[in-house]
């Protein structure tokens, strides 16, 4: 074709047609793909496509169809999908329907999820992998009904995988003496602070209780330099029967690793510092009333929230963490919105018809003015605990009834109280610039 040797091209096409005729009797169906692809390339050439007459076209389609049926019966589903893809290309060229073929490719992925290339020991993890491929294919071809069906199948596979195949790896850990001494120094300092008000003030500013985001990112960068393979291997996150994240690029891997290490540090911080500090606070007389007073004195106080927040604090001290978190988590979000509204930063978005709706909390937190106002460390704390899919996501899980029972414990309730204390530490500072503040 490149050198316009029509006589040689014609001879080649005849040889290919003879070869195709022998597929299924003389040659394996495996060899139908490349010859039919060559014929399709000739058809794509505007000057030589007439050499592919109707008889040759029908021969190629017939042999591809025989191969499709053969590999499906043989359960060689990878070759089956390959042949189906060739048929899709031919039918597109001939302007014939392709919907049924596209659905068959998706069905082939679903069948592979059960067959698993003939493996004796089948796993839910492999099943979920092929179902994920089927879902991606159905999304690409716009098969809405199949997409909805696959969502259910995929979630069931991931749940079965979590129940039967995921393992909890437990490793004994010795707390270094240096860390023990550090913990004791911090707790001694809190014991010596005196009254509840001073301890609550320290709780919101103590660098031992606020993770340095920039330092953690640098730490991850250094680790990736030492272990470059960790930054190259694709990583997925599965939670409650759903794949909630996948990282294939370097920046995505870095963000996943950041969330993993951030949550781990929160765990350590909660166990070794927050829990003992709240014990000290209770010994010194911390109560629902003293916490509520901080809200009443807050520059952004809203009377309509007082009873709800009071009840949330009271349920915390009654050790009813289910009720406390169901009240305090949404009220924390509401108070944060109140604060930004008070400084003339809108918390809503305009939707069709010029209607105003409160912006989704995760999207609201992503706004640059919100991050700038809160500061990167507190902003990341709120985001990870409240809305990050790969973090704790407490706000969304509680709001949608998806929260695990382990969330409704002292540890998580204390973190929400600490976030409240941090928020109640923000003040309105008016600048001497006329109307600007």
C-alpha positions as a LaTeX table, in Angstrom:
\begin{tabular}{lrrr}
\hline
Residue & $x$ (\AA) & $y$ (\AA) & $z$ (\AA) \\
\hline
Unk1 & 0.00 & 0.00 & 0.00 \\
Unk2 & 2.79 & 2.41 & 0.92 \\
Unk3 & 4.47 & 2.03 & $-2.47$ \\
Unk4 & 1.16 & 1.66 & $-4.35$ \\
Unk5 & 2.07 & $-1.78$ & $-5.72$ \\
Unk6 & $-1.48$ & $-2.74$ & $-6.62$ \\
Unk7 & $-0.54$ & $-6.03$ & $-8.26$ \\
Unk8 & 1.41 & $-7.22$ & $-5.20$ \\
Unk9 & $-1.36$ & $-5.99$ & $-2.87$ \\
Unk10 & $-3.94$ & $-7.91$ & $-4.87$ \\
Unk11 & $-1.81$ & $-11.05$ & $-4.66$ \\
Unk12 & $-1.40$ & $-10.56$ & $-0.88$ \\
Unk13 & $-5.16$ & $-10.18$ & $-0.40$ \\
Unk14 & $-5.75$ & $-13.41$ & $-2.31$ \\
Unk15 & $-3.20$ & $-15.23$ & $-0.12$ \\
Unk16 & $-4.88$ & $-13.86$ & 3.03 \\
Unk17 & $-8.30$ & $-14.94$ & 1.78 \\
Unk18 & $-6.98$ & $-18.47$ & 1.12 \\
Unk19 & $-5.48$ & $-18.52$ & 4.60 \\
Unk20 & $-8.74$ & $-17.35$ & 6.21 \\
Unk21 & $-10.65$ & $-20.04$ & 4.37 \\
Unk22 & $-8.52$ & $-22.68$ & 6.08 \\
Unk23 & $-9.04$ & $-21.32$ & 9.61 \\
Unk24 & $-11.07$ & $-23.73$ & 11.69 \\
Unk25 & $-10.08$ & $-26.75$ & 9.65 \\
Unk26 & $-6.37$ & $-26.38$ & 8.85 \\
Unk27 & $-5.35$ & $-23.44$ & 11.08 \\
Unk28 & $-6.28$ & $-22.54$ & 14.65 \\
Unk29 & $-8.93$ & $-19.89$ & 15.27 \\
Unk30 & $-6.22$ & $-18.00$ & 17.11 \\
Unk31 & $-4.81$ & $-16.88$ & 13.72 \\
Unk32 & $-7.97$ & $-15.16$ & 12.47 \\
Unk33 & $-7.16$ & $-11.87$ & 14.17 \\
Unk34 & $-4.00$ & $-10.56$ & 12.43 \\
Unk35 & $-5.08$ & $-11.41$ & 8.84 \\
Unk36 & $-8.48$ & $-9.80$ & 9.36 \\
Unk37 & $-6.75$ & $-6.73$ & 10.81 \\
Unk38 & $-4.62$ & $-6.46$ & 7.65 \\
Unk39 & $-7.74$ & $-6.55$ & 5.47 \\
Unk40 & $-9.33$ & $-3.85$ & 7.63 \\
Unk41 & $-6.26$ & $-1.62$ & 7.13 \\
Unk42 & $-6.64$ & $-2.01$ & 3.36 \\
Unk43 & $-10.29$ & $-0.98$ & 3.70 \\
Unk44 & $-9.15$ & 2.15 & 5.53 \\
Unk45 & $-7.06$ & 3.16 & 2.50 \\
Unk46 & $-9.24$ & 5.41 & 0.37 \\
Unk47 & $-7.38$ & 4.57 & $-2.84$ \\
Unk48 & $-7.17$ & 0.79 & $-2.53$ \\
Unk49 & $-10.15$ & $-0.24$ & $-0.43$ \\
Unk50 & $-12.06$ & $-1.43$ & $-3.50$ \\
Unk51 & $-9.74$ & $-4.43$ & $-3.60$ \\
Unk52 & $-11.63$ & $-5.81$ & $-0.61$ \\
Unk53 & $-14.81$ & $-7.01$ & $-2.27$ \\
Unk54 & $-18.00$ & $-8.16$ & $-0.60$ \\
Unk55 & $-17.00$ & $-11.83$ & $-0.78$ \\
Unk56 & $-13.74$ & $-11.24$ & 1.15 \\
Unk57 & $-15.54$ & $-9.03$ & 3.66 \\
Unk58 & $-18.11$ & $-11.72$ & 4.35 \\
Unk59 & $-15.36$ & $-14.33$ & 4.67 \\
Unk60 & $-13.51$ & $-12.26$ & 7.30 \\
Unk61 & $-16.71$ & $-11.59$ & 9.24 \\
Unk62 & $-17.74$ & $-15.24$ & 9.11 \\
Unk63 & $-14.38$ & $-16.49$ & 10.36 \\
Unk64 & $-14.26$ & $-13.90$ & 13.12 \\
Unk65 & $-17.75$ & $-14.93$ & 14.18 \\
Unk66 & $-16.77$ & $-18.61$ & 14.18 \\
Unk67 & $-13.73$ & $-17.77$ & 16.31 \\
Unk68 & $-15.87$ & $-15.72$ & 18.71 \\
Unk69 & $-18.23$ & $-18.66$ & 19.23 \\
Unk70 & $-15.36$ & $-21.16$ & 19.48 \\
Unk71 & $-13.40$ & $-19.29$ & 22.16 \\
Unk72 & $-16.55$ & $-18.63$ & 24.18 \\
Unk73 & $-17.31$ & $-22.38$ & 24.28 \\
Unk74 & $-13.67$ & $-23.15$ & 25.09 \\
Unk75 & $-13.82$ & $-20.57$ & 27.91 \\
Unk76 & $-10.72$ & $-18.87$ & 26.58 \\
Unk77 & $-12.36$ & $-15.57$ & 27.37 \\
Unk78 & $-9.33$ & $-13.37$ & 26.73 \\
Unk79 & $-9.24$ & $-14.49$ & 23.08 \\
Unk80 & $-13.03$ & $-14.25$ & 22.97 \\
Unk81 & $-12.88$ & $-10.57$ & 23.95 \\
Unk82 & $-10.07$ & $-9.93$ & 21.48 \\
Unk83 & $-12.10$ & $-11.38$ & 18.61 \\
Unk84 & $-15.18$ & $-9.43$ & 19.72 \\
Unk85 & $-13.12$ & $-6.22$ & 19.62 \\
Unk86 & $-12.06$ & $-7.06$ & 16.04 \\
Unk87 & $-15.72$ & $-7.58$ & 15.11 \\
Unk88 & $-16.59$ & $-4.21$ & 16.66 \\
Unk89 & $-13.94$ & $-2.54$ & 14.47 \\
Unk90 & $-15.27$ & $-4.30$ & 11.33 \\
Unk91 & $-18.89$ & $-3.42$ & 12.08 \\
Unk92 & $-17.99$ & 0.20 & 12.73 \\
Unk93 & $-16.26$ & 0.31 & 9.33 \\
Unk94 & $-19.30$ & $-1.27$ & 7.65 \\
Unk95 & $-21.66$ & 1.01 & 9.65 \\
Unk96 & $-23.43$ & $-1.96$ & 11.23 \\
Unk97 & $-24.76$ & $-2.21$ & 14.82 \\
Unk98 & $-22.19$ & $-2.87$ & 17.56 \\
Unk99 & $-24.29$ & $-2.71$ & 20.75 \\
Unk100 & $-24.71$ & $-6.48$ & 21.10 \\
Unk101 & $-20.99$ & $-7.04$ & 20.58 \\
Unk102 & $-20.12$ & $-4.43$ & 23.21 \\
Unk103 & $-22.49$ & $-6.10$ & 25.67 \\
Unk104 & $-20.88$ & $-9.47$ & 24.88 \\
Unk105 & $-17.43$ & $-8.08$ & 25.71 \\
Unk106 & $-18.77$ & $-6.94$ & 29.08 \\
Unk107 & $-20.41$ & $-10.33$ & 29.62 \\
Unk108 & $-17.06$ & $-11.97$ & 28.85 \\
Unk109 & $-15.45$ & $-10.03$ & 31.71 \\
Unk110 & $-18.29$ & $-11.15$ & 34.00 \\
Unk111 & $-17.84$ & $-14.79$ & 32.94 \\
Unk112 & $-14.11$ & $-14.45$ & 33.55 \\
Unk113 & $-14.87$ & $-13.22$ & 37.06 \\
Unk114 & $-16.28$ & $-16.69$ & 37.78 \\
Unk115 & $-13.97$ & $-18.78$ & 35.53 \\
Unk116 & $-10.78$ & $-16.87$ & 36.48 \\
Unk117 & $-8.83$ & $-18.29$ & 33.54 \\
Unk118 & $-9.42$ & $-21.82$ & 34.84 \\
Unk119 & $-7.73$ & $-21.32$ & 38.23 \\
Unk120 & $-8.49$ & $-24.14$ & 40.67 \\
Unk121 & $-8.37$ & $-21.90$ & 43.73 \\
Unk122 & $-10.66$ & $-19.02$ & 42.87 \\
Unk123 & $-10.71$ & $-15.84$ & 44.97 \\
Unk124 & $-13.11$ & $-12.99$ & 45.49 \\
Unk125 & $-10.24$ & $-10.58$ & 44.88 \\
Unk126 & $-9.68$ & $-11.85$ & 41.33 \\
Unk127 & $-13.45$ & $-11.90$ & 40.81 \\
Unk128 & $-13.69$ & $-8.27$ & 41.88 \\
Unk129 & $-10.83$ & $-7.38$ & 39.53 \\
Unk130 & $-12.63$ & $-8.75$ & 36.46 \\
Unk131 & $-15.94$ & $-7.24$ & 37.56 \\
Unk132 & $-14.15$ & $-3.89$ & 37.84 \\
Unk133 & $-13.01$ & $-4.32$ & 34.21 \\
Unk134 & $-16.58$ & $-5.15$ & 33.19 \\
Unk135 & $-17.84$ & $-2.04$ & 34.96 \\
Unk136 & $-15.26$ & 0.15 & 33.22 \\
Unk137 & $-16.23$ & $-1.34$ & 29.84 \\
Unk138 & $-19.96$ & $-0.81$ & 30.41 \\
Unk139 & $-19.28$ & 2.78 & 31.47 \\
Unk140 & $-17.27$ & 3.37 & 28.27 \\
Unk141 & $-20.01$ & 2.01 & 26.01 \\
Unk142 & $-22.87$ & 3.71 & 27.89 \\
Unk143 & $-24.64$ & 0.51 & 29.03 \\
Unk144 & $-26.46$ & 2.14 & 31.94 \\
Unk145 & $-28.51$ & $-0.89$ & 33.02 \\
Unk146 & $-25.44$ & $-3.09$ & 33.12 \\
Unk147 & $-23.52$ & $-0.42$ & 35.07 \\
Unk148 & $-26.18$ & $-0.47$ & 37.80 \\
Unk149 & $-26.15$ & $-4.28$ & 37.84 \\
Unk150 & $-22.35$ & $-4.35$ & 38.11 \\
Unk151 & $-22.33$ & $-1.90$ & 41.01 \\
Unk152 & $-24.23$ & $-4.45$ & 43.09 \\
Unk153 & $-22.16$ & $-7.44$ & 41.93 \\
Unk154 & $-18.91$ & $-5.59$ & 42.57 \\
Unk155 & $-19.88$ & $-4.50$ & 46.07 \\
Unk156 & $-20.87$ & $-8.07$ & 46.97 \\
Unk157 & $-17.51$ & $-9.34$ & 45.69 \\
Unk158 & $-15.54$ & $-6.74$ & 47.66 \\
Unk159 & $-17.55$ & $-7.47$ & 50.84 \\
Unk160 & $-16.93$ & $-11.21$ & 50.44 \\
Unk161 & $-13.24$ & $-10.47$ & 49.86 \\
Unk162 & $-13.04$ & $-8.35$ & 53.00 \\
Unk163 & $-14.80$ & $-11.02$ & 55.06 \\
Unk164 & $-12.96$ & $-14.08$ & 53.77 \\
Unk165 & $-9.65$ & $-12.99$ & 52.26 \\
Unk166 & $-8.42$ & $-9.75$ & 53.80 \\
Unk167 & $-5.99$ & $-10.27$ & 56.65 \\
Unk168 & $-5.26$ & $-8.09$ & 59.64 \\
Unk169 & $-1.50$ & $-7.99$ & 60.04 \\
Unk170 & $-0.60$ & $-7.45$ & 63.69 \\
Unk171 & 2.93 & $-6.66$ & 64.79 \\
Unk172 & 4.09 & $-6.26$ & 68.41 \\
Unk173 & 5.38 & $-2.77$ & 69.01 \\
Unk174 & 7.66 & $-1.55$ & 71.77 \\
Unk175 & 7.29 & 2.08 & 72.77 \\
Unk176 & 10.79 & 3.61 & 72.89 \\
Unk177 & 11.82 & 4.98 & 76.25 \\
Unk178 & 12.46 & 8.38 & 74.67 \\
Unk179 & 8.83 & 8.49 & 73.46 \\
Unk180 & 7.57 & 7.42 & 76.91 \\
Unk181 & 9.51 & 10.29 & 78.47 \\
Unk182 & 8.14 & 12.71 & 75.88 \\
Unk183 & 4.56 & 11.62 & 76.67 \\
Unk184 & 5.13 & 12.03 & 80.39 \\
Unk185 & 6.64 & 15.52 & 79.91 \\
Unk186 & 3.60 & 16.61 & 77.88 \\
Unk187 & 1.12 & 15.19 & 80.41 \\
Unk188 & 3.03 & 16.70 & 83.36 \\
Unk189 & 2.83 & 20.09 & 81.65 \\
Unk190 & $-0.96$ & 19.73 & 81.31 \\
Unk191 & $-1.31$ & 18.67 & 84.96 \\
Unk192 & 0.59 & 21.79 & 86.03 \\
Unk193 & $-1.46$ & 24.20 & 83.93 \\
Unk194 & $-4.00$ & 24.58 & 86.70 \\
Unk195 & $-7.56$ & 25.29 & 85.63 \\
Unk196 & $-9.76$ & 23.85 & 82.89 \\
Unk197 & $-9.78$ & 27.06 & 80.82 \\
Unk198 & $-5.99$ & 27.11 & 80.46 \\
Unk199 & $-5.89$ & 23.42 & 79.51 \\
Unk200 & $-8.62$ & 23.88 & 76.88 \\
Unk201 & $-6.70$ & 26.83 & 75.47 \\
Unk202 & $-3.53$ & 24.74 & 75.29 \\
Unk203 & $-5.43$ & 21.87 & 73.71 \\
Unk204 & $-6.15$ & 23.99 & 70.63 \\
Unk205 & $-2.58$ & 25.23 & 70.11 \\
Unk206 & $-0.30$ & 22.45 & 71.36 \\
Unk207 & 2.02 & 21.37 & 68.48 \\
Unk208 & 2.10 & 17.89 & 70.05 \\
Unk209 & $-1.61$ & 17.60 & 69.15 \\
Unk210 & $-1.53$ & 19.16 & 65.68 \\
Unk211 & 0.20 & 17.25 & 62.89 \\
Unk212 & 2.64 & 19.31 & 60.84 \\
Unk213 & 1.35 & 18.73 & 57.30 \\
Unk214 & 4.39 & 20.15 & 55.48 \\
Unk215 & 6.78 & 18.05 & 57.55 \\
Unk216 & 4.76 & 14.89 & 56.87 \\
Unk217 & 4.77 & 15.51 & 53.09 \\
Unk218 & 8.56 & 15.96 & 53.20 \\
Unk219 & 8.86 & 12.72 & 55.14 \\
Unk220 & 6.87 & 10.87 & 52.46 \\
Unk221 & 9.00 & 12.38 & 49.68 \\
Unk222 & 12.16 & 11.11 & 51.42 \\
Unk223 & 10.67 & 7.64 & 51.89 \\
Unk224 & 9.71 & 7.43 & 48.22 \\
Unk225 & 13.25 & 8.38 & 47.20 \\
Unk226 & 14.59 & 5.49 & 49.26 \\
Unk227 & 11.89 & 3.02 & 48.20 \\
Unk228 & 11.11 & 4.02 & 44.64 \\
Unk229 & 9.13 & 0.82 & 43.99 \\
Unk230 & 6.53 & 1.96 & 46.54 \\
Unk231 & 5.84 & 5.00 & 44.40 \\
Unk232 & 5.44 & 2.89 & 41.23 \\
Unk233 & 3.11 & 0.05 & 42.27 \\
Unk234 & $-0.59$ & 0.94 & 41.66 \\
Unk235 & $-2.54$ & 1.05 & 44.91 \\
Unk236 & $-6.28$ & 0.68 & 45.53 \\
Unk237 & $-8.27$ & 1.41 & 48.68 \\
Unk238 & $-11.29$ & $-0.80$ & 49.44 \\
Unk239 & $-13.80$ & 0.21 & 52.13 \\
Unk240 & $-17.23$ & $-1.26$ & 52.94 \\
Unk241 & $-17.44$ & $-3.12$ & 49.66 \\
Unk242 & $-16.41$ & $-0.17$ & 47.53 \\
Unk243 & $-13.19$ & 0.77 & 45.79 \\
Unk244 & $-12.94$ & 4.35 & 46.97 \\
Unk245 & $-9.54$ & 5.29 & 45.56 \\
Unk246 & $-6.88$ & 4.14 & 43.14 \\
Unk247 & $-3.43$ & 5.62 & 42.70 \\
Unk248 & $-1.37$ & 4.99 & 39.58 \\
Unk249 & 0.55 & 8.26 & 39.24 \\
Unk250 & 3.26 & 9.53 & 41.61 \\
Unk251 & 1.21 & 12.42 & 43.04 \\
Unk252 & $-1.77$ & 10.12 & 43.65 \\
Unk253 & 0.49 & 7.62 & 45.42 \\
Unk254 & 1.94 & 10.39 & 47.55 \\
Unk255 & $-1.53$ & 11.59 & 48.58 \\
Unk256 & $-2.65$ & 8.06 & 49.52 \\
Unk257 & 0.51 & 7.53 & 51.55 \\
Unk258 & $-0.01$ & 10.90 & 53.23 \\
Unk259 & $-3.54$ & 9.96 & 54.32 \\
Unk260 & $-2.34$ & 6.57 & 55.60 \\
Unk261 & 0.44 & 8.09 & 57.70 \\
Unk262 & $-1.71$ & 10.99 & 58.84 \\
Unk263 & $-4.41$ & 8.63 & 60.15 \\
Unk264 & $-1.76$ & 6.49 & 61.85 \\
Unk265 & $-0.37$ & 9.54 & 63.64 \\
Unk266 & $-3.89$ & 10.50 & 64.70 \\
Unk267 & $-4.31$ & 7.04 & 66.21 \\
Unk268 & $-1.09$ & 7.37 & 68.23 \\
Unk269 & $-1.89$ & 10.92 & 69.24 \\
Unk270 & $-5.38$ & 9.93 & 70.43 \\
Unk271 & $-4.21$ & 6.93 & 72.48 \\
Unk272 & $-1.11$ & 8.38 & 74.12 \\
Unk273 & $-2.02$ & 12.07 & 74.49 \\
Unk274 & $-5.66$ & 12.99 & 73.90 \\
Unk275 & $-7.18$ & 10.31 & 76.14 \\
Unk276 & $-4.90$ & 11.08 & 79.12 \\
Unk277 & $-5.37$ & 14.85 & 78.63 \\
Unk278 & $-9.15$ & 14.49 & 78.71 \\
Unk279 & $-8.73$ & 12.41 & 81.85 \\
Unk280 & $-6.81$ & 15.31 & 83.41 \\
Unk281 & $-9.51$ & 17.75 & 82.28 \\
Unk282 & $-12.26$ & 15.66 & 83.89 \\
Unk283 & $-10.25$ & 15.46 & 87.13 \\
Unk284 & $-10.01$ & 19.25 & 87.12 \\
Unk285 & $-13.77$ & 19.66 & 86.63 \\
Unk286 & $-14.37$ & 19.77 & 82.85 \\
Unk287 & $-18.10$ & 19.51 & 82.22 \\
Unk288 & $-20.70$ & 20.02 & 79.52 \\
Unk289 & $-21.39$ & 23.47 & 80.99 \\
Unk290 & $-17.76$ & 24.58 & 80.77 \\
Unk291 & $-17.55$ & 23.49 & 77.13 \\
Unk292 & $-20.88$ & 25.13 & 76.34 \\
Unk293 & $-19.65$ & 28.37 & 77.89 \\
Unk294 & $-16.87$ & 28.46 & 75.31 \\
Unk295 & $-19.52$ & 28.30 & 72.60 \\
Unk296 & $-21.64$ & 31.01 & 74.28 \\
Unk297 & $-18.58$ & 33.29 & 74.37 \\
Unk298 & $-17.62$ & 32.57 & 70.76 \\
Unk299 & $-17.65$ & 35.51 & 68.34 \\
Unk300 & $-19.76$ & 33.47 & 65.90 \\
Unk301 & $-22.32$ & 32.17 & 68.41 \\
Unk302 & $-25.76$ & 31.32 & 66.98 \\
Unk303 & $-28.59$ & 31.03 & 69.56 \\
Unk304 & $-30.45$ & 28.41 & 67.48 \\
Unk305 & $-27.58$ & 25.94 & 67.97 \\
Unk306 & $-27.21$ & 26.29 & 71.73 \\
Unk307 & $-29.58$ & 23.50 & 72.83 \\
Unk308 & $-28.28$ & 21.02 & 70.28 \\
Unk309 & $-24.66$ & 21.64 & 71.18 \\
Unk310 & $-25.44$ & 21.52 & 74.91 \\
Unk311 & $-27.13$ & 18.14 & 74.41 \\
Unk312 & $-24.17$ & 16.85 & 72.41 \\
Unk313 & $-21.72$ & 17.82 & 75.17 \\
Unk314 & $-23.99$ & 16.30 & 77.83 \\
Unk315 & $-24.21$ & 13.00 & 75.95 \\
Unk316 & $-20.41$ & 12.93 & 75.69 \\
Unk317 & $-20.03$ & 13.21 & 79.48 \\
Unk318 & $-22.75$ & 10.58 & 79.91 \\
Unk319 & $-20.49$ & 8.31 & 77.77 \\
Unk320 & $-23.27$ & 8.01 & 75.19 \\
Unk321 & $-20.92$ & 8.45 & 72.24 \\
Unk322 & $-23.51$ & 7.34 & 69.67 \\
Unk323 & $-25.76$ & 10.28 & 70.52 \\
Unk324 & $-22.85$ & 12.67 & 71.09 \\
Unk325 & $-21.32$ & 12.08 & 67.67 \\
Unk326 & $-24.66$ & 12.13 & 65.84 \\
Unk327 & $-25.23$ & 15.61 & 67.31 \\
Unk328 & $-21.76$ & 17.13 & 67.44 \\
Unk329 & $-20.47$ & 16.12 & 63.99 \\
Unk330 & $-23.18$ & 17.95 & 62.01 \\
Unk331 & $-23.13$ & 20.84 & 64.50 \\
Unk332 & $-19.40$ & 21.23 & 64.00 \\
Unk333 & $-20.02$ & 21.57 & 60.26 \\
Unk334 & $-22.83$ & 24.07 & 60.90 \\
Unk335 & $-20.64$ & 26.17 & 63.22 \\
Unk336 & $-17.84$ & 26.21 & 60.63 \\
Unk337 & $-20.31$ & 27.45 & 58.01 \\
Unk338 & $-21.63$ & 30.08 & 60.48 \\
Unk339 & $-18.10$ & 31.39 & 60.98 \\
Unk340 & $-17.36$ & 31.83 & 57.28 \\
Unk341 & $-20.76$ & 33.34 & 56.58 \\
Unk342 & $-20.10$ & 35.89 & 59.35 \\
Unk343 & $-16.93$ & 37.05 & 57.59 \\
Unk344 & $-18.79$ & 37.34 & 54.27 \\
Unk345 & $-17.51$ & 34.15 & 52.66 \\
Unk346 & $-20.52$ & 32.40 & 51.05 \\
Unk347 & $-21.25$ & 28.81 & 52.01 \\
Unk348 & $-23.70$ & 28.22 & 49.16 \\
Unk349 & $-23.61$ & 27.54 & 45.44 \\
Unk350 & $-26.04$ & 28.68 & 42.75 \\
Unk351 & $-27.72$ & 25.86 & 40.87 \\
Unk352 & $-30.06$ & 25.77 & 37.89 \\
Unk353 & $-32.95$ & 28.18 & 38.28 \\
Unk354 & $-30.80$ & 30.55 & 40.39 \\
Unk355 & $-31.58$ & 28.55 & 43.53 \\
Unk356 & $-29.05$ & 28.66 & 46.35 \\
Unk357 & $-27.98$ & 25.40 & 47.97 \\
Unk358 & $-25.50$ & 24.82 & 50.77 \\
Unk359 & $-22.30$ & 23.64 & 49.12 \\
Unk360 & $-21.33$ & 20.03 & 49.78 \\
Unk361 & $-19.06$ & 20.09 & 52.82 \\
Unk362 & $-16.08$ & 18.44 & 51.10 \\
Unk363 & $-16.28$ & 20.92 & 48.21 \\
Unk364 & $-16.66$ & 23.81 & 50.64 \\
Unk365 & $-13.51$ & 22.75 & 52.52 \\
Unk366 & $-11.62$ & 22.57 & 49.20 \\
Unk367 & $-12.11$ & 26.27 & 48.52 \\
Unk368 & $-8.79$ & 28.18 & 48.77 \\
Unk369 & $-10.18$ & 30.92 & 51.02 \\
Unk370 & $-11.36$ & 28.30 & 53.52 \\
Unk371 & $-7.97$ & 26.59 & 53.61 \\
Unk372 & $-6.19$ & 29.92 & 53.92 \\
Unk373 & $-8.39$ & 31.04 & 56.83 \\
Unk374 & $-8.08$ & 27.79 & 58.78 \\
Unk375 & $-4.38$ & 27.28 & 58.06 \\
Unk376 & $-3.03$ & 24.17 & 56.37 \\
Unk377 & $-2.60$ & 22.07 & 59.54 \\
Unk378 & $-6.09$ & 22.59 & 60.99 \\
Unk379 & $-7.65$ & 22.43 & 57.51 \\
Unk380 & $-6.06$ & 19.03 & 56.83 \\
Unk381 & $-7.13$ & 17.81 & 60.28 \\
Unk382 & $-10.78$ & 18.70 & 59.60 \\
Unk383 & $-10.68$ & 17.35 & 56.04 \\
Unk384 & $-9.12$ & 14.00 & 57.01 \\
Unk385 & $-11.38$ & 13.38 & 59.98 \\
Unk386 & $-14.61$ & 14.64 & 58.44 \\
Unk387 & $-14.78$ & 14.14 & 54.67 \\
Unk388 & $-11.72$ & 12.48 & 53.12 \\
Unk389 & $-12.70$ & 9.16 & 51.51 \\
Unk390 & $-9.25$ & 7.79 & 52.27 \\
Unk391 & $-9.25$ & 9.33 & 55.76 \\
Unk392 & $-11.80$ & 8.72 & 58.52 \\
Unk393 & $-14.70$ & 10.34 & 56.62 \\
Unk394 & $-16.73$ & 10.53 & 59.84 \\
Unk395 & $-19.10$ & 13.27 & 58.69 \\
Unk396 & $-20.19$ & 11.48 & 55.53 \\
Unk397 & $-20.38$ & 8.03 & 57.11 \\
Unk398 & $-22.55$ & 9.26 & 59.98 \\
Unk399 & $-24.75$ & 11.38 & 57.69 \\
Unk400 & $-25.47$ & 8.39 & 55.41 \\
Unk401 & $-25.81$ & 5.78 & 58.14 \\
Unk402 & $-22.63$ & 3.99 & 57.02 \\
Unk403 & $-20.52$ & 4.52 & 60.15 \\
Unk404 & $-18.99$ & 1.42 & 61.72 \\
Unk405 & $-19.79$ & 0.80 & 65.43 \\
Unk406 & $-16.10$ & 1.38 & 66.23 \\
Unk407 & $-16.57$ & 5.07 & 65.37 \\
Unk408 & $-18.91$ & 5.59 & 68.33 \\
Unk409 & $-16.20$ & 5.34 & 70.96 \\
Unk410 & $-14.36$ & 7.68 & 73.29 \\
Unk411 & $-11.40$ & 8.07 & 70.93 \\
Unk412 & $-13.39$ & 9.51 & 68.03 \\
Unk413 & $-15.66$ & 11.56 & 70.30 \\
Unk414 & $-12.58$ & 13.19 & 71.87 \\
Unk415 & $-11.23$ & 14.13 & 68.46 \\
Unk416 & $-14.51$ & 15.83 & 67.56 \\
Unk417 & $-14.40$ & 17.70 & 70.88 \\
Unk418 & $-10.84$ & 18.81 & 70.16 \\
Unk419 & $-11.92$ & 20.06 & 66.72 \\
Unk420 & $-14.74$ & 21.96 & 68.40 \\
Unk421 & $-12.27$ & 23.55 & 70.83 \\
Unk422 & $-10.02$ & 24.54 & 67.90 \\
Unk423 & $-12.94$ & 26.09 & 66.04 \\
Unk424 & $-14.16$ & 27.98 & 69.12 \\
Unk425 & $-10.69$ & 29.51 & 69.40 \\
Unk426 & $-11.18$ & 31.50 & 66.17 \\
Unk427 & $-12.12$ & 35.12 & 66.80 \\
Unk428 & $-13.43$ & 38.01 & 64.76 \\
Unk429 & $-10.60$ & 40.53 & 64.34 \\
Unk430 & $-11.74$ & 43.85 & 62.94 \\
Unk431 & $-9.22$ & 45.88 & 60.99 \\
Unk432 & $-9.30$ & 49.67 & 61.18 \\
Unk433 & $-10.17$ & 49.95 & 57.50 \\
Unk434 & $-13.68$ & 51.31 & 57.46 \\
Unk435 & $-16.11$ & 48.61 & 56.40 \\
Unk436 & $-13.39$ & 46.02 & 55.80 \\
Unk437 & $-12.78$ & 43.52 & 58.58 \\
\hline
\end{tabular}
